Amino acid sequence: MNYRWAEGDAADLLGEICSVRGDKANGRKWLKKAVGCRKEILDPKVKETERKLKVKDFFSELED
């Protein structure tokens, strides 16, 4: 189960990188994966990642 910590961190980072580079769809996909990994291992960072996902969704709606 230990590998899920690294997987959650990597997915969070990939989500941030994709979003910053303008690939919102992939950014959202990776952030959702990070939330799933972090919930599975009860990582306290899950709230932070969920917040990032909500912020990105909010700004995506503003752009539309």
Contacts in CASP RR format, 6 or more apart in sequence:
PFRMAT RR
TARGET T0000
AUTHOR 0000-0000-0000
METHOD contacts of the structure
MODEL  1
MNYRWAEGDAADLLGEICSVRGDKANGRKWLKKAVGCRKEILDPKVKETE
RKLKVKDFFSELED
1 41 0 8 1.000
4 37 0 8 1.000
4 40 0 8 1.000
4 41 0 8 1.000
5 41 0 8 1.000
5 43 0 8 1.000
7 37 0 8 1.000
8 33 0 8 1.000
8 34 0 8 1.000
8 36 0 8 1.000
8 37 0 8 1.000
8 38 0 8 1.000
8 43 0 8 1.000
9 34 0 8 1.000
11 30 0 8 1.000
11 31 0 8 1.000
11 33 0 8 1.000
11 34 0 8 1.000
11 37 0 8 1.000
12 30 0 8 1.000
12 31 0 8 1.000
12 34 0 8 1.000
12 45 0 8 1.000
12 49 0 8 1.000
12 52 0 8 1.000
14 26 0 8 1.000
14 27 0 8 1.000
14 30 0 8 1.000
15 26 0 8 1.000
15 27 0 8 1.000
15 28 0 8 1.000
15 29 0 8 1.000
15 30 0 8 1.000
15 31 0 8 1.000
15 34 0 8 1.000
16 27 0 8 1.000
16 31 0 8 1.000
16 52 0 8 1.000
17 27 0 8 1.000
18 24 0 8 1.000
18 26 0 8 1.000
18 27 0 8 1.000
18 30 0 8 1.000
19 27 0 8 1.000
19 28 0 8 1.000
19 31 0 8 1.000
19 56 0 8 1.000
24 56 0 8 1.000
24 60 0 8 1.000
27 56 0 8 1.000
28 53 0 8 1.000
28 56 0 8 1.000
28 57 0 8 1.000
28 60 0 8 1.000
31 49 0 8 1.000
31 52 0 8 1.000
31 53 0 8 1.000
31 56 0 8 1.000
32 53 0 8 1.000
34 49 0 8 1.000
35 46 0 8 1.000
35 49 0 8 1.000
35 50 0 8 1.000
35 53 0 8 1.000
36 46 0 8 1.000
37 43 0 8 1.000
38 45 0 8 1.000
38 46 0 8 1.000
38 49 0 8 1.000
39 46 0 8 1.000
END
